[in-house]
């Protein structure tokens, strides 16, 4: 079951975009965690942790699922 070339390109572009976005989001999440661990200012620590929770659920998880599903679809179609 091979994909048509146009569908394969679309799946590949989706996979690369979601994977690169996920890696970027992980780096931002890591930077926020580092700021929260290093800072001695209570407001900075609180703010970093308050941003990390929605970022995880609204950015990291959807991008990870998109990357996984598009990777599976790409592997099954080639």
Jmol script that loads the backbone (N, CA, C; Angstrom):
load data "model"
ATOM      1  N   UNK A   1       0.842  -1.166   0.000  1.00  0.00           N
ATOM      2  CA  UNK A   1       0.000   0.000   0.000  1.00  0.00           C
ATOM      3  C   UNK A   1       0.897   1.242   0.000  1.00  0.00           C
ATOM      4  N   UNK A   2       1.291   1.700  -1.132  1.00  0.00           N
ATOM      5  CA  UNK A   2       2.141   2.891  -1.235  1.00  0.00           C
ATOM      6  C   UNK A   2       1.269   4.114  -1.458  1.00  0.00           C
ATOM      7  N   UNK A   3       1.666   5.207  -0.822  1.00  0.00           N
ATOM      8  CA  UNK A   3       0.943   6.463  -0.980  1.00  0.00           C
ATOM      9  C   UNK A   3       1.221   7.052  -2.350  1.00  0.00           C
ATOM     10  N   UNK A   4       0.272   7.851  -2.829  1.00  0.00           N
ATOM     11  CA  UNK A   4       0.533   8.657  -4.014  1.00  0.00           C
ATOM     12  C   UNK A   4       1.604   9.681  -3.638  1.00  0.00           C
ATOM     13  N   UNK A   5       2.384  10.127  -4.603  1.00  0.00           N
ATOM     14  CA  UNK A   5       3.477  11.054  -4.281  1.00  0.00           C
ATOM     15  C   UNK A   5       3.011  12.329  -3.556  1.00  0.00           C
ATOM     16  N   UNK A   6       1.872  12.867  -3.916  1.00  0.00           N
ATOM     17  CA  UNK A   6       1.390  14.096  -3.278  1.00  0.00           C
ATOM     18  C   UNK A   6       1.027  13.840  -1.815  1.00  0.00           C
ATOM     19  N   UNK A   7       0.410  12.717  -1.542  1.00  0.00           N
ATOM     20  CA  UNK A   7       0.027  12.390  -0.165  1.00  0.00           C
ATOM     21  C   UNK A   7       1.277  12.101   0.660  1.00  0.00           C
ATOM     22  N   UNK A   8       2.254  11.435   0.056  1.00  0.00           N
ATOM     23  CA  UNK A   8       3.494  11.159   0.777  1.00  0.00           C
ATOM     24  C   UNK A   8       4.221  12.445   1.130  1.00  0.00           C
ATOM     25  N   UNK A   9       4.274  13.393   0.182  1.00  0.00           N
ATOM     26  CA  UNK A   9       4.920  14.687   0.459  1.00  0.00           C
ATOM     27  C   UNK A   9       4.194  15.433   1.566  1.00  0.00           C
ATOM     28  N   UNK A  10       2.871  15.420   1.555  1.00  0.00           N
ATOM     29  CA  UNK A  10       2.093  16.081   2.595  1.00  0.00           C
ATOM     30  C   UNK A  10       2.331  15.425   3.957  1.00  0.00           C
ATOM     31  N   UNK A  11       2.348  14.100   3.983  1.00  0.00           N
ATOM     32  CA  UNK A  11       2.607  13.381   5.235  1.00  0.00           C
ATOM     33  C   UNK A  11       4.021  13.650   5.728  1.00  0.00           C
ATOM     34  N   UNK A  12       4.972  13.668   4.816  1.00  0.00           N
ATOM     35  CA  UNK A  12       6.356  13.944   5.189  1.00  0.00           C
ATOM     36  C   UNK A  12       6.505  15.369   5.731  1.00  0.00           C
ATOM     37  N   UNK A  13       5.876  16.338   5.066  1.00  0.00           N
ATOM     38  CA  UNK A  13       5.938  17.735   5.518  1.00  0.00           C
ATOM     39  C   UNK A  13       5.281  17.882   6.890  1.00  0.00           C
ATOM     40  N   UNK A  14       4.159  17.195   7.095  1.00  0.00           N
ATOM     41  CA  UNK A  14       3.491  17.227   8.393  1.00  0.00           C
ATOM     42  C   UNK A  14       4.389  16.632   9.466  1.00  0.00           C
ATOM     43  N   UNK A  15       5.041  15.545   9.159  1.00  0.00           N
ATOM     44  CA  UNK A  15       5.911  14.884  10.122  1.00  0.00           C
ATOM     45  C   UNK A  15       7.120  15.761  10.474  1.00  0.00           C
ATOM     46  N   UNK A  16       7.763  16.326   9.473  1.00  0.00           N
ATOM     47  CA  UNK A  16       8.940  17.166   9.724  1.00  0.00           C
ATOM     48  C   UNK A  16       8.545  18.417  10.509  1.00  0.00           C
ATOM     49  N   UNK A  17       7.438  19.038  10.136  1.00  0.00           N
ATOM     50  CA  UNK A  17       6.986  20.248  10.816  1.00  0.00           C
ATOM     51  C   UNK A  17       6.624  19.970  12.263  1.00  0.00           C
ATOM     52  N   UNK A  18       5.860  18.919  12.499  1.00  0.00           N
ATOM     53  CA  UNK A  18       5.458  18.611  13.874  1.00  0.00           C
ATOM     54  C   UNK A  18       6.649  18.149  14.711  1.00  0.00           C
ATOM     55  N   UNK A  19       7.565  17.424  14.127  1.00  0.00           N
ATOM     56  CA  UNK A  19       8.757  16.984  14.869  1.00  0.00           C
ATOM     57  C   UNK A  19       9.659  18.161  15.221  1.00  0.00           C
ATOM     58  N   UNK A  20       9.884  19.053  14.273  1.00  0.00           N
ATOM     59  CA  UNK A  20      10.710  20.232  14.551  1.00  0.00           C
ATOM     60  C   UNK A  20      10.026  21.134  15.576  1.00  0.00           C
ATOM     61  N   UNK A  21       8.725  21.285  15.468  1.00  0.00           N
ATOM     62  CA  UNK A  21       7.983  22.075  16.451  1.00  0.00           C
ATOM     63  C   UNK A  21       8.053  21.467  17.831  1.00  0.00           C
ATOM     64  N   UNK A  22       7.971  20.152  17.895  1.00  0.00           N
ATOM     65  CA  UNK A  22       8.049  19.463  19.182  1.00  0.00           C
ATOM     66  C   UNK A  22       9.426  19.644  19.821  1.00  0.00           C
ATOM     67  N   UNK A  23      10.468  19.509  19.029  1.00  0.00           N
ATOM     68  CA  UNK A  23      11.829  19.701  19.555  1.00  0.00           C
ATOM     69  C   UNK A  23      11.998  21.138  20.048  1.00  0.00           C
ATOM     70  N   UNK A  24      11.502  22.104  19.293  1.00  0.00           N
ATOM     71  CA  UNK A  24      11.569  23.494  19.722  1.00  0.00           C
ATOM     72  C   UNK A  24      10.801  23.730  21.009  1.00  0.00           C
ATOM     73  N   UNK A  25       9.619  23.137  21.123  1.00  0.00           N
ATOM     74  CA  UNK A  25       8.820  23.287  22.341  1.00  0.00           C
ATOM     75  C   UNK A  25       9.507  22.642  23.539  1.00  0.00           C
ATOM     76  N   UNK A  26      10.168  21.527  23.329  1.00  0.00           N
ATOM     77  CA  UNK A  26      10.908  20.878  24.414  1.00  0.00           C
ATOM     78  C   UNK A  26      12.055  21.767  24.876  1.00  0.00           C
ATOM     79  N   UNK A  27      12.735  22.409  23.939  1.00  0.00           N
ATOM     80  CA  UNK A  27      13.829  23.314  24.311  1.00  0.00           C
ATOM     81  C   UNK A  27      13.315  24.514  25.117  1.00  0.00           C
ATOM     82  N   UNK A  28      12.174  25.056  24.725  1.00  0.00           N
ATOM     83  CA  UNK A  28      11.574  26.155  25.475  1.00  0.00           C
ATOM     84  C   UNK A  28      11.155  25.681  26.859  1.00  0.00           C
ATOM     85  N   UNK A  29      10.565  24.493  26.930  1.00  0.00           N
ATOM     86  CA  UNK A  29      10.151  23.925  28.216  1.00  0.00           C
ATOM     87  C   UNK A  29      11.371  23.721  29.116  1.00  0.00           C
ATOM     88  N   UNK A  30      12.457  23.239  28.543  1.00  0.00           N
ATOM     89  CA  UNK A  30      13.699  23.051  29.298  1.00  0.00           C
ATOM     90  C   UNK A  30      14.243  24.386  29.795  1.00  0.00           C
ATOM     91  N   UNK A  31      14.170  25.416  28.950  1.00  0.00           N
ATOM     92  CA  UNK A  31      14.637  26.743  29.364  1.00  0.00           C
ATOM     93  C   UNK A  31      13.796  27.279  30.521  1.00  0.00           C
ATOM     94  N   UNK A  32      12.480  27.097  30.439  1.00  0.00           N
ATOM     95  CA  UNK A  32      11.613  27.536  31.543  1.00  0.00           C
ATOM     96  C   UNK A  32      11.929  26.778  32.832  1.00  0.00           C
ATOM     97  N   UNK A  33      12.148  25.485  32.711  1.00  0.00           N
ATOM     98  CA  UNK A  33      12.491  24.691  33.894  1.00  0.00           C
ATOM     99  C   UNK A  33      13.826  25.146  34.488  1.00  0.00           C
ATOM    100  N   UNK A  34      14.776  25.461  33.636  1.00  0.00           N
ATOM    101  CA  UNK A  34      16.075  25.943  34.114  1.00  0.00           C
ATOM    102  C   UNK A  34      15.933  27.282  34.828  1.00  0.00           C
ATOM    103  N   UNK A  35      15.142  28.167  34.254  1.00  0.00           N
ATOM    104  CA  UNK A  35      14.905  29.469  34.893  1.00  0.00           C
ATOM    105  C   UNK A  35      14.256  29.273  36.257  1.00  0.00           C
ATOM    106  N   UNK A  36      13.275  28.392  36.323  1.00  0.00           N
ATOM    107  CA  UNK A  36      12.577  28.150  37.584  1.00  0.00           C
ATOM    108  C   UNK A  36      13.509  27.541  38.632  1.00  0.00           C
ATOM    109  N   UNK A  37      14.427  26.698  38.215  1.00  0.00           N
ATOM    110  CA  UNK A  37      15.339  26.069  39.172  1.00  0.00           C
ATOM    111  C   UNK A  37      16.446  27.004  39.640  1.00  0.00           C
ATOM    112  N   UNK A  38      16.895  27.884  38.770  1.00  0.00           N
ATOM    113  CA  UNK A  38      18.022  28.750  39.093  1.00  0.00           C
ATOM    114  C   UNK A  38      17.591  30.009  39.839  1.00  0.00           C
ATOM    115  N   UNK A  39      16.443  30.546  39.487  1.00  0.00           N
ATOM    116  CA  UNK A  39      16.023  31.838  40.026  1.00  0.00           C
ATOM    117  C   UNK A  39      15.735  31.770  41.527  1.00  0.00           C
ATOM    118  N   UNK A  40      16.039  32.861  42.187  1.00  0.00           N
ATOM    119  CA  UNK A  40      15.726  32.969  43.600  1.00  0.00           C
ATOM    120  C   UNK A  40      14.522  33.875  43.838  1.00  0.00           C
ATOM    121  N   UNK A  41      14.025  34.502  42.769  1.00  0.00           N
ATOM    122  CA  UNK A  41      12.864  35.365  42.873  1.00  0.00           C
ATOM    123  C   UNK A  41      11.596  34.513  42.832  1.00  0.00           C
ATOM    124  N   UNK A  42      10.782  34.643  43.850  1.00  0.00           N
ATOM    125  CA  UNK A  42       9.581  33.812  43.969  1.00  0.00           C
ATOM    126  C   UNK A  42       8.609  34.041  42.808  1.00  0.00           C
ATOM    127  N   UNK A  43       8.475  35.290  42.377  1.00  0.00           N
ATOM    128  CA  UNK A  43       7.547  35.575  41.273  1.00  0.00           C
ATOM    129  C   UNK A  43       8.026  34.967  39.959  1.00  0.00           C
ATOM    130  N   UNK A  44       9.314  34.957  39.746  1.00  0.00           N
ATOM    131  CA  UNK A  44       9.858  34.360  38.522  1.00  0.00           C
ATOM    132  C   UNK A  44       9.637  32.854  38.512  1.00  0.00           C
ATOM    133  N   UNK A  45       9.901  32.213  39.633  1.00  0.00           N
ATOM    134  CA  UNK A  45       9.705  30.760  39.735  1.00  0.00           C
ATOM    135  C   UNK A  45       8.232  30.419  39.535  1.00  0.00           C
ATOM    136  N   UNK A  46       7.362  31.151  40.221  1.00  0.00           N
ATOM    137  CA  UNK A  46       5.924  30.908  40.105  1.00  0.00           C
ATOM    138  C   UNK A  46       5.438  31.115  38.670  1.00  0.00           C
ATOM    139  N   UNK A  47       5.911  32.196  38.042  1.00  0.00           N
ATOM    140  CA  UNK A  47       5.522  32.479  36.671  1.00  0.00           C
ATOM    141  C   UNK A  47       5.985  31.407  35.698  1.00  0.00           C
ATOM    142  N   UNK A  48       7.199  30.938  35.886  1.00  0.00           N
ATOM    143  CA  UNK A  48       7.721  29.889  34.991  1.00  0.00           C
ATOM    144  C   UNK A  48       6.902  28.610  35.113  1.00  0.00           C
ATOM    145  N   UNK A  49       6.596  28.230  36.348  1.00  0.00           N
ATOM    146  CA  UNK A  49       5.811  27.014  36.528  1.00  0.00           C
ATOM    147  C   UNK A  49       4.374  27.180  36.053  1.00  0.00           C
ATOM    148  N   UNK A  50       3.824  28.383  36.181  1.00  0.00           N
ATOM    149  CA  UNK A  50       2.467  28.618  35.696  1.00  0.00           C
ATOM    150  C   UNK A  50       2.390  28.565  34.172  1.00  0.00           C
ATOM    151  N   UNK A  51       3.471  28.932  33.497  1.00  0.00           N
ATOM    152  CA  UNK A  51       3.502  28.870  32.033  1.00  0.00           C
ATOM    153  C   UNK A  51       3.755  27.441  31.559  1.00  0.00           C
ATOM    154  N   UNK A  52       4.495  26.659  32.344  1.00  0.00           N
ATOM    155  CA  UNK A  52       4.880  25.313  31.911  1.00  0.00           C
ATOM    156  C   UNK A  52       3.688  24.359  31.804  1.00  0.00           C
ATOM    157  N   UNK A  53       2.720  24.457  32.694  1.00  0.00           N
ATOM    158  CA  UNK A  53       1.586  23.523  32.670  1.00  0.00           C
ATOM    159  C   UNK A  53       0.759  23.656  31.392  1.00  0.00           C
ATOM    160  N   UNK A  54       0.276  24.854  31.037  1.00  0.00           N
ATOM    161  CA  UNK A  54      -0.482  24.945  29.786  1.00  0.00           C
ATOM    162  C   UNK A  54       0.383  24.673  28.555  1.00  0.00           C
ATOM    163  N   UNK A  55       1.663  25.058  28.625  1.00  0.00           N
ATOM    164  CA  UNK A  55       2.542  24.796  27.480  1.00  0.00           C
ATOM    165  C   UNK A  55       2.666  23.301  27.229  1.00  0.00           C
ATOM    166  N   UNK A  56       2.724  22.535  28.290  1.00  0.00           N
ATOM    167  CA  UNK A  56       2.831  21.083  28.138  1.00  0.00           C
ATOM    168  C   UNK A  56       1.570  20.511  27.495  1.00  0.00           C
ATOM    169  N   UNK A  57       0.413  20.920  27.989  1.00  0.00           N
ATOM    170  CA  UNK A  57      -0.833  20.329  27.495  1.00  0.00           C
ATOM    171  C   UNK A  57      -1.295  20.891  26.160  1.00  0.00           C
ATOM    172  N   UNK A  58      -0.978  22.144  25.875  1.00  0.00           N
ATOM    173  CA  UNK A  58      -1.474  22.767  24.654  1.00  0.00           C
ATOM    174  C   UNK A  58      -0.469  22.769  23.507  1.00  0.00           C
ATOM    175  N   UNK A  59       0.812  22.520  23.807  1.00  0.00           N
ATOM    176  CA  UNK A  59       1.833  22.536  22.753  1.00  0.00           C
ATOM    177  C   UNK A  59       2.575  21.210  22.678  1.00  0.00           C
ATOM    178  N   UNK A  60       3.174  20.779  23.786  1.00  0.00           N
ATOM    179  CA  UNK A  60       4.014  19.574  23.758  1.00  0.00           C
ATOM    180  C   UNK A  60       3.236  18.310  23.413  1.00  0.00           C
ATOM    181  N   UNK A  61       2.136  18.084  24.097  1.00  0.00           N
ATOM    182  CA  UNK A  61       1.378  16.843  23.883  1.00  0.00           C
ATOM    183  C   UNK A  61       0.793  16.773  22.466  1.00  0.00           C
ATOM    184  N   UNK A  62       0.119  17.830  21.967  1.00  0.00           N
ATOM    185  CA  UNK A  62      -0.392  17.736  20.593  1.00  0.00           C
ATOM    186  C   UNK A  62       0.703  17.556  19.541  1.00  0.00           C
ATOM    187  N   UNK A  63       1.828  18.257  19.701  1.00  0.00           N
ATOM    188  CA  UNK A  63       2.912  18.097  18.730  1.00  0.00           C
ATOM    189  C   UNK A  63       3.529  16.698  18.806  1.00  0.00           C
ATOM    190  N   UNK A  64       3.639  16.146  20.001  1.00  0.00           N
ATOM    191  CA  UNK A  64       4.171  14.784  20.134  1.00  0.00           C
ATOM    192  C   UNK A  64       3.235  13.778  19.463  1.00  0.00           C
ATOM    193  N   UNK A  65       1.937  13.949  19.666  1.00  0.00           N
ATOM    194  CA  UNK A  65       0.980  13.035  19.025  1.00  0.00           C
ATOM    195  C   UNK A  65       0.988  13.200  17.510  1.00  0.00           C
ATOM    196  N   UNK A  66       1.052  14.448  17.041  1.00  0.00           N
ATOM    197  CA  UNK A  66       1.092  14.681  15.594  1.00  0.00           C
ATOM    198  C   UNK A  66       2.345  14.065  14.980  1.00  0.00           C
ATOM    199  N   UNK A  67       3.462  14.208  15.662  1.00  0.00           N
ATOM    200  CA  UNK A  67       4.702  13.629  15.165  1.00  0.00           C
ATOM    201  C   UNK A  67       4.636  12.102  15.137  1.00  0.00           C
ATOM    202  N   UNK A  68       4.113  11.538  16.210  1.00  0.00           N
ATOM    203  CA  UNK A  68       3.991  10.079  16.272  1.00  0.00           C
ATOM    204  C   UNK A  68       3.052   9.551  15.194  1.00  0.00           C
ATOM    205  N   UNK A  69       1.872  10.135  15.080  1.00  0.00           N
ATOM    206  CA  UNK A  69       0.891   9.640  14.116  1.00  0.00           C
ATOM    207  C   UNK A  69       1.337   9.855  12.672  1.00  0.00           C
ATOM    208  N   UNK A  70       1.938  11.008  12.382  1.00  0.00           N
ATOM    209  CA  UNK A  70       2.411  11.219  11.026  1.00  0.00           C
ATOM    210  C   UNK A  70       3.602  10.318  10.702  1.00  0.00           C
ATOM    211  N   UNK A  71       4.432  10.023  11.693  1.00  0.00           N
ATOM    212  CA  UNK A  71       5.534   9.085  11.475  1.00  0.00           C
ATOM    213  C   UNK A  71       5.051   7.678  11.199  1.00  0.00           C
ATOM    214  N   UNK A  72       4.030   7.269  11.956  1.00  0.00           N
ATOM    215  CA  UNK A  72       3.443   5.933  11.717  1.00  0.00           C
ATOM    216  C   UNK A  72       2.810   5.864  10.331  1.00  0.00           C
ATOM    217  N   UNK A  73       2.045   6.914   9.983  1.00  0.00           N
ATOM    218  CA  UNK A  73       1.409   6.940   8.661  1.00  0.00           C
ATOM    219  C   UNK A  73       2.450   6.933   7.550  1.00  0.00           C
ATOM    220  N   UNK A  74       3.517   7.677   7.755  1.00  0.00           N
ATOM    221  CA  UNK A  74       4.589   7.727   6.753  1.00  0.00           C
ATOM    222  C   UNK A  74       5.266   6.373   6.604  1.00  0.00           C
ATOM    223  N   UNK A  75       5.506   5.713   7.711  1.00  0.00           N
ATOM    224  CA  UNK A  75       6.169   4.410   7.634  1.00  0.00           C
ATOM    225  C   UNK A  75       5.272   3.341   7.020  1.00  0.00           C
ATOM    226  N   UNK A  76       3.988   3.417   7.308  1.00  0.00           N
ATOM    227  CA  UNK A  76       3.068   2.437   6.728  1.00  0.00           C
ATOM    228  C   UNK A  76       2.831   2.683   5.243  1.00  0.00           C
ATOM    229  N   UNK A  77       2.966   3.937   4.826  1.00  0.00           N
ATOM    230  CA  UNK A  77       2.690   4.271   3.430  1.00  0.00           C
ATOM    231  C   UNK A  77       3.868   4.149   2.504  1.00  0.00           C
ATOM    232  N   UNK A  78       5.038   3.847   3.039  1.00  0.00           N
ATOM    233  CA  UNK A  78       6.210   3.749   2.154  1.00  0.00           C
ATOM    234  C   UNK A  78       6.735   2.338   2.087  1.00  0.00           C
TER     235      UNK A  78
END
end "model"
wireframe off; spacefill off
backbone 0.3
color backbone group
